[in-house]
Amino acid sequence: MKKNILLVSFLLFTLILSACGVSEAPGSTQQAEASSSSAALFQIIKADGTTFDVTLEAVKALPLVQLQAEGKVEEGPYLKDILALAGITEFTEVTLMGSSNPATLTFEQVDENTILDFNNHGTMKLSSTYIPKANWTKDVAQITVK
């Protein structure tokens, strides 16, 4: 009788632990954290229709520059460096889409006066002397290249 009680107790204990997620494989939490850090920050759609996911890790590896725009200093990588991550060096224009104000820039405008600036909530915004600050694209989600 004691053996049956012990067996039932053991099975219940095992069932409760598995329901609580305690029986995760070693390293599975680290794998989940690694995949979330490599999740796409935004996507580039190339002229040929293929896509390229830009990760936070890749953006953070780029050199940061400062841009003075409308009396405020913005900081982030050049847009042209972000496009280069996807192998894009030649294009006629790019369109940035996000939570506000889509913006289209010509090849000539994607220079040292145009960056993607880190904001306070984990996304990026366009910062450019070519476009008034009120019209900058916020929370960039997609860049389409033509």
N, C-alpha and C positions, 0 to 999 in steps of 0.2 A: 504494500500500500504506500509506504514511504517513497519507493522508487517511482511510482506513478505520479505522486505529488511533485517530486523533484523534476521529473520529466516535463510535466505540464507547466511548472513554474519556469523552467528553462526555455521552453517553447514560447511562452507568453513574453518573457523577458527579451528574447530574440526578435519576436514580432514587434514589440514596442520600440526597440532600438532601430529596426529597419524602417519603421514608420516615421521615426524622428530624423532620419537621414544620418544617423551616427555611423552607419556601416558603409559610408562612402569609401571608395578606393583611395589609397594614399596618393596625394598629389592632385586629386580631382579639383579641389578648390583652387590650387595654383593654375591648373589648366583653364578654368573658367575665367580667372582674373587675366591671364595672358590673352585669351581670345577676346575679352572685352577691350583690352588696351590696343588690340590690333583691328578692332571694328572700324568700319569706314566713318570718317569724320564728314566727308562729302564725296561726291562722285564727279568725275570728269567724263563727258561724252565727247569723244574725238570726232573729227570730220568724217571718218569712215564708218561711224556708228558704233564702234566698239567703246567699251567703258573701262575706266580705271578708278579703283577705289583709293582715295587718299586717306591714310591713317594718321592719327595724332602723332604716333611715333615718327613717321616719315616727315611730318611738318616740323616737329621739334628738332629734328636732325639738321634742318636747314639753317643757314645763318640768319640771325634776326637783324633787322635794320629799323631805324627810326625815321618817321616821316612827319614833318610839320604841316598840319592841315587845319585851317581856320582857327589858328591860335592854340592848338592842342597838339601834343606829341603822341603819335600812334606808333605801335611797335609790332612787328611781325615779319614774316618772310616776304620777299618780292613775289608778286603773282607770277612773274615769268619763271621763277625758280620752282614754284609749285607745278606749273605746266610742264616744266622739264622733267619732273618726276615721272610723268606719263609719256615722256619721249616727244613732247610737243615743243618745237622751236620755231616752226613756221605756221602762220595762220593769217586770216584776214580780220577776224574779229572773235571776241569771246563774250558770252552772255552769262552773267551770274544770276542765279535764282536762289531765293531764301525766304525768310518769313516776311520780308518787305521789299519794296522797290527793286524790281529786276533792273540790272544795269548791263549795258552793252558797251564794250571798249574796243577800239581799233587796235591793230598790231602796234601802231606808233604810241598808243596810250599805255600799253603794257610795258612800262619802263620803270625807272627809279622813283617815279612819282605815284606808283600804284602797288599797294601791299595788301595782304590779308592780315588783319589785326585780330589778336586773341581778345575775346571779350570775357566778362566775369562769369559766364555760365556754361563754359565748355564748348562753345562754338566759335566761329570766326566771322568777321565782317569785312566788307570791302572798305578800304581807305584809299582815297585818291584825290589828288589836287585837281583832277579833270572834272570831277562831279561834286556838286555841293553836298556837304555832310548830311543834310536832311534827306538826301536821295541815295545814300549808301545802302547797299544790300546788306541786311543783317542776317545772321544765322545761315550762312551760305550752305546750301544743300546740294547744289548742282552747278557745274560750269560746263557750258556747251561751246564747243570750238568749231569754227567754220573756216 
